[in-house]
């Protein structure tokens, strides 16, 4: 199973995926590149900007991706 397939399966199983989840759970360091490839392959992907704070209190932003269309669920990211 390639990285694109693992990412799609992860979104099916868990609803969404973030860069941190892709790295720690799948060993994928270039999630945005794989997402672009998945979109090019014709899969509809929802993107959501998530806001959080780093360990020094600075506001940070990252993306959460989920399957779109009839296959998708709304991302549930904390």
C-alpha positions as CSV (number, residue, x, y, z in Angstrom):
1,X,0.0,0.0,0.0
2,X,1.5,3.3,-1.1
3,X,1.3,6.6,0.9
4,X,-1.6,8.0,-1.1
5,X,-3.6,4.8,-0.3
6,X,-2.7,4.9,3.3
7,X,-3.7,8.6,3.6
8,X,-7.1,7.9,2.0
9,X,-7.6,4.9,4.3
10,X,-6.7,7.0,7.3
11,X,-9.3,9.6,6.4
12,X,-11.9,6.8,5.9
13,X,-11.0,5.3,9.3
14,X,-10.5,8.5,11.4
15,X,-12.4,11.2,9.5
16,X,-9.4,13.6,8.9
17,X,-5.6,13.8,8.8
18,X,-3.1,16.5,9.8
19,X,0.6,16.7,9.0
20,X,1.5,15.5,12.5
21,X,-0.8,12.5,12.2
22,X,0.6,11.7,8.8
23,X,4.2,11.8,10.1
24,X,3.7,9.9,13.4
25,X,1.1,7.4,12.2
26,X,2.1,6.8,8.5
27,X,5.7,8.1,8.3
28,X,4.7,10.6,5.6
29,X,6.7,13.8,5.8
30,X,5.1,15.5,2.7
31,X,1.3,15.3,3.4
32,X,0.5,18.4,1.3
33,X,2.2,17.0,-1.7
34,X,0.4,13.6,-1.4
35,X,-2.9,15.5,-0.9
36,X,-2.2,17.5,-4.2
37,X,-1.6,14.2,-6.0
38,X,-4.8,12.6,-4.5
39,X,-6.8,15.6,-5.8
40,X,-5.1,15.3,-9.2
41,X,-6.2,11.7,-9.2
42,X,-9.8,12.9,-8.9
43,X,-10.6,12.5,-5.2
44,X,-12.5,15.4,-3.6
45,X,-10.7,16.6,-0.5
46,X,-11.9,19.1,2.1
47,X,-9.3,21.4,3.7
48,X,-9.7,23.1,7.1
49,X,-7.3,25.5,8.7
50,X,-6.8,24.7,12.3
51,X,-5.5,27.2,14.8
52,X,-3.5,26.1,17.9
53,X,-0.7,27.4,20.2
54,X,2.8,26.0,20.3
55,X,4.7,25.3,23.5
56,X,5.8,28.9,23.7
57,X,2.2,30.3,23.4
58,X,2.6,31.5,19.8
59,X,-0.4,31.0,17.6
60,X,0.2,28.5,14.8
61,X,-1.8,27.3,11.9
62,X,-2.0,23.9,10.1
63,X,-4.3,22.1,7.7
64,X,-6.6,19.2,8.4
65,X,-7.8,17.2,5.4
66,X,-10.8,15.0,5.0
67,X,-12.6,13.2,2.2
68,X,-15.1,15.4,0.4
69,X,-18.3,14.6,-1.4
70,X,-20.4,11.6,-0.5
71,X,-17.4,9.8,1.0
72,X,-16.4,12.5,3.4
73,X,-17.1,13.4,7.0
74,X,-16.6,16.7,8.6
75,X,-13.1,16.9,10.2
76,X,-13.1,16.5,14.0
77,X,-9.9,18.1,15.0
78,X,-9.1,19.5,18.4
